[in-house]
Amino acid sequence: MSLFKQMLLSIVALCVALVVWIAFVPAAQPVLTRLGVYDLLGIEPGAATAQRAGGSGFGPGGPTKVVLDTVRDEILSQRVSAIGDGRALRSVSVRAERTGSVRAVEVVSGQYVDEGDVMVRLEDRVEVIALERARLIQADAEDELQRVTQLGDSGAVTAVRIREAQLAVQNAQLAIRQAEVDLDQTVVTAPISGWLGLVAVEVGDRLAVQDVIGALTDRSQITIDFRVPERVIGSLEQGMDVQVRSMSGVPVPVAGKLTAIDNVVDRASRTLRVQAVVDNSNDGLREGMAFEVKMDFAGQPFPSVDALAVQWSSAGSFVWLVRDGKVQRVPVVIRQRNSERVLVEGELVEGDEVVIEGVQTLRPGADVVSATDASAARSDASAPARL
């Protein structure tokens, strides 16, 4: 290839690059004006802008078509999440009140037991004999009291002897009551209504006082202990709603109520212990489960914009605010991100319009028009006139 052709192709490539730069870089016009390129070519900057616009009326030389979103106020919700442990509404470890051999087991593992139902019977032969002996002693003491009382009317027995007979009757009555208590302790009954866990005894086992027969739980409701940071203490109220989700494979959250608030903040963690209760009528939850608890606290209102409206620069986040057909850059601080919208802090008021699409070529003070309005204008212009 000759040198002349190489120079010609280089000049053409430079011209094409210059045209592309002028067409797509808004900052090109001031630079070319300072360099005197427009004077060298004999054209006006405005004519170049119109040429870039292609006569369409929209583009870098005219109003830029953009998609707008309306600013609205939303309440900043402060969400607190914590992990808590579940406890049954009531839980009792059932134990025998005395030592003895198991004669009968009246319940099975996993059974629902009503309060007062018999669970275990111990050997009671000794206690039955003791009760019968106490009744015989009482009968004998009552006969003796009747005899000395009759003799006392005739003056043959002193008042002291009568008093001793009365005390013997009373001691016999106490002995009967003691024997009845001992006999009752050979029968282990349910102290509360609830679901019985695994039964740990069999017929013939020797039970001591500390041996556990089984755990009885009333899990109609589950109480969850968890901690919240001290910054939300002023917003805590008994009865407020909480969202609870089991961390053991039950993905659906259930609603609960805050029922108890402690009065001492832990100095090490700066947290406060609280309790919430959730309904467990379907019996899907168990004591000892781990739960994720979420609480929402309403805060002050902030401007809310579409997530696409927030842009970033070296100075931080900002949005393009449209007023009187022109855009201006408004710095904002993100306060909360939701699924579709963002709560920000900045010089925005409810009803303002911000750009969410078409931000690539915007610069402060540029003219813009809504793409929806522009499409409607073109449709009206192209519609045939009615006679």
Buried (B, 14 or more C-beta within 10 A) or exposed (E): EEEEEEEEEEEEEEEEEEEEEBBEEBEBBEEBEEEEBBEEEEEEBEEBBBBBBEEEBBBBBBBBBBBBBEBBBBBBEBEBEBEBEBBBBBBBEBBBBBEBEBBEBBBEEEBEBEEEBBBBBBBBEEBBEBBEEBBEBBEEBBEBBEEBBEEBEEEEBEEEBBEEBBEBBEBBBEBBEEBBEBBEBBBBBBBBBBBBBEBBBEEEBEBEEEEBBBBBBBBBBBBBBBBBEEEBBEBBEEEBEBBBBBEEEBEEBBEBBBBEBBEEBEEEEEBBBBBBBBEBEEEEBBBEBEBBBBBBBEBEEBBBBBBBBBBEEEEEBBBBBBEEEEBBBBBBEBBBEEEEBBBBBBEBEEEBBBBBBBBEEBEEEBBBBBBEEBEEEEEEEEEEEEE
